[in-house]
Amino acid sequence: MECLALASAVVEQFAPTAVRGSGHQAGQHSAVVPAAAPSVHVRVAVTWVSIFPLVTLGMTAMTLLGPRAAAWPTWLRALMLTGVVVPTAVYLVVPRVLALSVRWITRRHRRAAERYDRAPYA
C-alpha cells in the first residue's frame, strides 16, 4: 500500500495540467486544473513492468553467485533480493515509468480530443 501511496504522490508531481476554459480574451483568465491521476489498473501495470525486470536481474545475480547463494536459507535470499529490488523500484524505476505512462496517456487523450473537435457536426 505504501508503494501505491508513493506512486500517487509521484503522479501528482509529474502529472500534466489541463487548462480549463476557452482561449485568452481581454480580462479572461483560464483556470489551471491538474489532470486526473492514472487509475489503479495503470499503477498496477506500471509497478509490475518496473519490478519484473529487477527481480529477473536479481535472481540471475543469485544464480551467478552459485553455491554460495544456494547455501543460504530461503528467507535470507528473499531478504537480499527484496532489499535491493524494492528501494530500486520505488526510488528509481517506478517514478520514471509512471511519468512516461502519464505522458503517453495524456497524449492519447489530447489526440482523441483533437479528433473529436475536428469531427463534423450533424
Secondary structure by P-SEA (a helix, b strand, c coil): caaaaaaaaaaaaabbbbbccccccccbbbbbbbcccccaaaaaaaaaaacaaaaaaaaaaaaaaccccccccaaaaaaaaaacaaaaaacccaaaaaaaaaaaaaaaaaaaaaaaaacccc
